[in-house]
Amino acid sequence: MVAERIALVAKYKQVLCITHLPQIACMADVHLYIAKNSVGESTCHAGASAYGT
């Protein structure tokens, strides 16, 4: 039910949803992989398409 509601909103607006739930993730058109790395006091993050494009 939640995934269907998010999909309905996404028809008219841009939606960014952060989830580990496959029931919600399966409704997405695009998946992104976000990584966070920390070394000492320095932290960095990177993002990429999960499809390699």
C-alpha angles and dihedrals in degrees: 000000000000092000091052091051092050090049090051092053090046090061089071106021139035110261128198111190124179110202146144092201113108090204089065099034093055090067094060125107092205132029125201129197113217121190129189122197129185126195114178107311093339121095128184136175136201135190134200139167112272087223094059096247 
